[in-house]
Amino acid sequence: MKYSYSNLLIILSFVASLFASSITLAEMPPPKTTGVSLNSQVPEINAKDIKGNKQTLKQLSGEKGLVLVFFRSADWCPFCKKHLVEINDWTQKLDDEGYKVAAISYDSIETLKMFSDERKLNYPLLADQDNKTMENYKVLNQEQKPGTMHYGIPYPGVMVIDKEGKLLYKYFYQGYRMRVNFEMIFNALNKKPSI
């Protein structure tokens, strides 16, 4: 059953209140106000995959769009590593719903390739080593200063982008320990409206 863009937005807005089903509301950090505006056209991605190939939104997207995860590092961030492995369990289900998944960080291609190969990830990891995607998507962590070890990391979060390149949903964290629950994203995308 086909459903309209506005119905999908309603469903996705519901995600924000549901995606932490295993976490109490008191434990949930407030969302970070960052990133391009909802319903706006997102910029092109300026990053390379683990084979060194430049990727575009069109190449990364499924029939309905892309779930783009921004993470700090597959090298030194244990929370990111755990989340990247958990996401692996949801890629086929999301693909069946018409959405591909990709994850992006400031890590080197070599670091991402090693992690992806070791953990047998079935979705692309993207290297944004010049920070252009983080800057253009307005998610570059401003607490990290140029020249420091962690400069270039994004605020951790997720964006759901439709096949036309419009931002349907976003959620970013103030802190770094929590991550978006993919079960809730899947349930929201999979839910058929009763209208």
Phi, psi and chi 1 to 4 in degrees:
 res  aa     phi    psi   chi1   chi2   chi3   chi4
   1 MET       -  129.5  177.1 -178.6 -169.4      -
   2 LYS   -80.9  147.9  -60.9 -121.5 -179.3 -151.9
   3 TYR  -138.0  154.6   47.7   97.2      -      -
   4 SER   -77.9  162.6   72.5      -      -      -
   5 TYR   -57.8  -43.5  176.0   77.0      -      -
   6 SER   -66.2  -36.5   61.0      -      -      -
   7 ASN   -65.9  -38.9  -75.6  -22.4      -      -
   8 LEU   -63.4  -39.5 -176.8   58.9      -      -
   9 LEU   -62.0  -40.1  -74.4  176.5      -      -
  10 ILE   -63.0  -44.5  -68.5  167.2      -      -
  11 ILE   -62.0  -46.7  -67.9  166.8      -      -
  12 LEU   -66.4  -33.7  -72.7  171.1      -      -
  13 SER   -65.0  -27.9   66.3      -      -      -
  14 PHE   -68.1  -25.4 -172.8   60.8      -      -
  15 VAL   -57.4  -41.2  171.7      -      -      -
  16 ALA   -55.2  -34.8      -      -      -      -
  17 SER   -88.1  -10.2   63.2      -      -      -
  18 LEU  -112.3  -23.2  -67.7  178.5      -      -
  19 PHE   -67.5   -9.2   70.3   77.3      -      -
  20 ALA  -108.3   48.7      -      -      -      -
  21 SER   -57.6  -30.8   59.9      -      -      -
  22 SER   -92.2    4.2   63.0      -      -      -
  23 ILE  -121.1  132.7  -57.9  168.6      -      -
  24 THR   -71.8  155.6   66.1      -      -      -
  25 LEU   -60.1  -33.5  -70.0  176.1      -      -
  26 ALA   -64.6  -27.8      -      -      -      -
  27 GLU   -85.8  -16.0  -65.3  175.4   88.4      -
  28 MET   -74.4  127.6  -77.1  -62.9  -63.0      -
  29 PRO   -73.3  151.9   26.4  -31.7      -      -
  30 PRO   -66.2  150.3   22.8  -29.9      -      -
  31 PRO   -65.8  149.2   21.1  -28.3      -      -
  32 LYS   -87.4  128.0  172.7   81.7  177.5  158.6
  33 THR   -80.7  100.0  -55.9      -      -      -
  34 THR  -159.1  169.1 -167.1      -      -      -
  35 GLY    91.5  165.5      -      -      -      -
  36 VAL   -62.3  159.1  -64.4      -      -      -
  37 SER   -72.8  145.8  -58.5      -      -      -
  38 LEU   -56.7  146.7  -73.9  174.1      -      -
  39 ASN    68.9    4.8  -57.0  -43.8      -      -
  40 SER   -94.2  161.9   67.4      -      -      -
  41 GLN   -74.9  128.2 -163.6   75.6   20.7      -
  42 VAL   -82.5  154.8  -60.1      -      -      -
  43 PRO   -69.9  163.9  -13.2   24.8      -      -
  44 GLU   -68.3  149.5 -173.5   53.6   78.8      -
  45 ILE   -77.8  137.9  -70.9  174.1      -      -
  46 ASN  -122.7   73.5 -174.6   11.6      -      -
  47 ALA  -150.5  165.0      -      -      -      -
  48 LYS  -118.3  149.3  -66.4 -178.4  178.7  179.1
  49 ASP   -82.3 -175.6   64.5   18.9      -      -
  50 ILE   -72.2   -7.3   61.7  172.1      -      -
  51 LYS   -97.9    0.5  -65.9  179.2 -179.0  175.5
  52 GLY    85.9   10.6      -      -      -      -
  53 ASN   -89.6  132.8  -61.4  -40.4      -      -
  54 LYS   -67.7  136.0 -173.8  170.8 -177.7 -160.8
  55 GLN  -114.2  149.3  -66.3  -66.3  -45.6      -
  56 THR  -119.1  164.7   66.0      -      -      -
  57 LEU   -56.7  -43.0  -81.5  170.1      -      -
  58 LYS   -62.2  -43.6 -173.6  173.4 -177.1 -179.7
  59 GLN   -65.1  -35.1  -69.0  169.4  -44.4      -
  60 LEU   -83.5  -23.0  -66.6  166.4      -      -
  61 SER   -80.6  151.3  -65.6      -      -      -
  62 GLY   -89.0 -167.7      -      -      -      -
  63 GLU   -57.1  -35.1  178.1 -174.0  -31.0      -
  64 LYS  -106.4  -19.2  -66.6 -178.6 -175.7  173.1
  65 GLY   153.7 -157.4      -      -      -      -
  66 LEU  -136.2  137.0  175.2   67.1      -      -
  67 VAL  -101.9  110.3  177.5      -      -      -
  68 LEU  -106.7  118.6 -175.7   58.9      -      -
  69 VAL  -101.7  129.0  178.0      -      -      -
  70 PHE  -102.7  124.6  -66.7   86.1      -      -
  71 PHE  -134.1  159.8   68.3   99.7      -      -
  72 ARG   -74.7  -53.8  -68.8  155.8   53.2   93.9
  73 SER  -168.2  139.0  177.4      -      -      -
  74 ALA   -90.5    5.1      -      -      -      -
  75 ASP  -100.6  -55.9 -179.4   30.4      -      -
  76 TRP  -116.5   -3.9   51.7  -96.1      -      -
  77 CYS  -102.1  104.2  176.5      -      -      -
  78 PRO   -63.7  -32.6   21.7  -30.3      -      -
  79 PHE   -66.9  -39.6  -55.3  101.2      -      -
  80 CYS   -65.1  -46.0  -59.7      -      -      -
  81 LYS   -57.8  -46.7  -68.5  178.3 -177.7 -175.9
  82 LYS   -61.7  -44.1 -178.3  178.1 -178.4 -140.6
  83 HIS   -64.5  -42.4 -166.7 -131.9      -      -
  84 LEU   -60.6  -38.0  -67.5  170.7      -      -
  85 VAL   -69.6  -41.9  171.8      -      -      -
  86 GLU   -61.9  -38.4  -70.0  169.8   -5.7      -
  87 ILE   -60.0  -34.5  -68.9  168.6      -      -
  88 ASN   -52.3  -33.8 -143.7   35.2      -      -
  89 ASP   -71.3  -14.7  -64.5  -25.6      -      -
  90 TRP  -107.7   -8.9  -69.3   98.7      -      -
  91 THR   -63.7  -40.9   55.2      -      -      -
  92 GLN   -67.6  -40.3 -175.0   57.8   54.7      -
  93 LYS   -64.2  -42.9  -67.7  175.1 -176.4  176.4
  94 LEU   -67.7  -37.6  -74.2  162.2      -      -
  95 ASP   -60.3  -40.6 -169.7   35.9      -      -
  96 ASP   -62.3  -25.1  -68.3  -15.9      -      -
  97 GLU   -90.6   -0.6  -69.8  -58.1  -47.3      -
  98 GLY    98.3    9.2      -      -      -      -
  99 TYR  -117.1  130.5  -69.8   88.0      -      -
 100 LYS   -91.6  163.1  -64.7  -73.1 -173.3 -172.3
 101 VAL  -122.3  140.3  175.9      -      -      -
 102 ALA  -143.4  152.8      -      -      -      -
 103 ALA  -131.0  141.7      -      -      -      -
 104 ILE  -132.0  140.5 -173.8  168.4      -      -
 105 SER  -149.1 -178.3   80.7      -      -      -
 106 TYR   -88.8    0.5   83.1  143.3      -      -
 107 ASP   -58.3  157.8  -72.4  -36.6      -      -
 108 SER   -71.2  159.3   69.7      -      -      -
 109 ILE   -57.8  -41.2  -68.9  169.4      -      -
 110 GLU   -63.3  -43.6  -65.4   76.0   21.5      -
 111 THR   -62.9  -45.1  -64.5      -      -      -
 112 LEU   -66.5  -39.2  -65.5  177.3      -      -
 113 LYS   -63.5  -45.1  178.9  171.4  177.1   20.8
 114 MET   -60.8  -46.0 -174.5  168.4   63.1      -
 115 PHE   -65.2  -46.0 -176.4   81.6      -      -
 116 SER   -61.6  -43.5 -177.9      -      -      -
 117 ASP   -66.3  -44.4  -70.7  -10.8      -      -
 118 GLU   -62.1  -41.6  -76.8  176.4   -0.6      -
 119 ARG   -94.6   -0.4  -55.9  -55.0  171.9   94.9
 120 LYS    54.3   49.8  -62.9  179.3  174.5   37.4
 121 LEU   -70.3  141.8  -61.0 -175.5      -      -
 122 ASN  -110.2   25.5   53.8   23.0      -      -
 123 TYR  -141.3  157.6   62.4   94.2      -      -
 124 PRO   -76.8  138.6   20.3  -25.3      -      -
 125 LEU  -101.8  138.5  -63.7 -177.3      -      -
 126 LEU  -120.3  136.9  -54.8  172.2      -      -
 127 ALA  -100.2  118.7      -      -      -      -
 128 ASP  -110.7   66.5 -180.0   34.4      -      -
 129 GLN   -72.5  -18.8  -68.5 -170.8  -79.0      -
 130 ASP   -97.2    3.9   61.5    3.5      -      -
 131 ASN    67.4   10.9  -49.8  -41.7      -      -
 132 LYS   -65.7  -43.2  -68.5  -63.6 -179.5 -160.1
 133 THR   -65.7  -44.0  -60.4      -      -      -
 134 MET   -59.5  -43.2  -55.7  -49.5  178.0      -
 135 GLU   -66.6  -47.6  -71.3  174.1   -1.4      -
 136 ASN   -65.8  -32.1  -67.4  -19.6      -      -
 137 TYR   -86.2   -3.4  -84.4   67.3      -      -
 138 LYS    62.9   40.0  -59.2  179.2 -177.2  175.0
 139 VAL  -123.0   10.7  -62.8      -      -      -
 140 LEU   -65.8  126.9 -175.5   66.8      -      -
 141 ASN   -65.7  112.2 -172.9  -43.9      -      -
 142 GLN   -79.3   -8.6  -60.1  -62.0  -42.9      -
 143 GLU   -77.1  -20.7  -63.6  160.7   21.0      -
 144 GLN   -93.7  129.3  -53.5  -59.8  -36.5      -
 145 LYS   -97.0  147.9  -58.3  -58.0  176.6 -162.0
 146 PRO   -53.0  137.6  -25.6   34.3      -      -
 147 GLY    94.3  -15.1      -      -      -      -
 148 THR   -87.7  162.2   61.6      -      -      -
 149 MET   -57.2  -37.8  176.4 -177.6  163.8      -
 150 HIS   -99.8    9.9  -61.5  -47.2      -      -
 151 TYR   -64.1  131.6  178.1   72.5      -      -
 152 GLY   111.1  -10.4      -      -      -      -
 153 ILE   -73.9  149.4   63.6  171.6      -      -
 154 PRO   -90.0  165.9   34.3  -36.4      -      -
 155 TYR   -68.4  136.7  -66.4  106.4      -      -
 156 PRO   -69.8  136.1   19.7  -25.9      -      -
 157 GLY   176.7 -168.4      -      -      -      -
 158 VAL  -143.7  148.7   67.0      -      -      -
 159 MET  -130.2  138.4  -69.2 -176.4  177.1      -
 160 VAL  -107.6  121.4  178.3      -      -      -
 161 ILE  -118.3  130.0  -57.5  161.7      -      -
 162 ASP   -77.0  174.7   75.0   10.6      -      -
 163 LYS   -67.8  -15.6   65.6  179.6 -179.4  177.7
 164 GLU   -90.1   -1.9  -54.1  -58.1  -32.9      -
 165 GLY    88.8   16.7      -      -      -      -
 166 LYS   -96.4  143.1  -73.4 -169.5  179.2  177.0
 167 LEU   -80.8  116.7 -178.1   61.6      -      -
 168 LEU   -91.4  -33.3  -59.5  178.1      -      -
 169 TYR  -156.8  147.4  169.6   78.5      -      -
 170 LYS  -151.0  149.9   66.6  178.2  178.1  176.5
 171 TYR  -152.0  125.0 -169.3   94.1      -      -
 172 PHE  -128.2  148.5  -73.2   82.7      -      -
 173 TYR   -98.2  148.6  -70.4  100.4      -      -
 174 GLN   -69.7  -41.8  -65.6  -81.8    9.1      -
 175 GLY   -95.8 -156.5      -      -      -      -
 176 TYR  -133.6   -3.8   59.2   88.4      -      -
 177 ARG   -83.9  -34.8  -67.3  175.6 -175.6  -96.6
 178 MET   -86.6  155.6  -59.0  -62.9 -152.8      -
 179 ARG  -140.8  158.2  -64.6  -66.9 -176.6  -90.1
 180 VAL   -67.2  135.2  172.5      -      -      -
 181 ASN   -84.4  113.9 -178.3  -45.0      -      -
 182 PHE   -70.6  -21.8  -97.0   63.6      -      -
 183 GLU   -62.0  -39.9 -179.6  176.7    5.1      -
 184 MET   -71.4  -37.3  -68.1  -55.0  175.2      -
 185 ILE   -63.0  -45.0  -72.1 -178.6      -      -
 186 PHE   -60.5  -46.7  171.6   76.0      -      -
 187 ASN   -61.4  -38.8  -71.3  -18.7      -      -
 188 ALA   -68.3  -43.4      -      -      -      -
 189 LEU   -69.6  -30.0  -68.3  172.7      -      -
 190 ASN   -83.1  -20.5 -171.7   37.6      -      -
 191 LYS   -70.5  129.8 -176.2  176.4  179.8  178.7
 192 LYS   -94.5  125.4  -55.3  -64.8 -172.2  -93.6
 193 PRO   -65.0  151.7    2.1   -0.6      -      -
 194 SER   -86.6   -1.1   57.4      -      -      -
 195 ILE   -76.1      -  -63.3  173.3      -      -
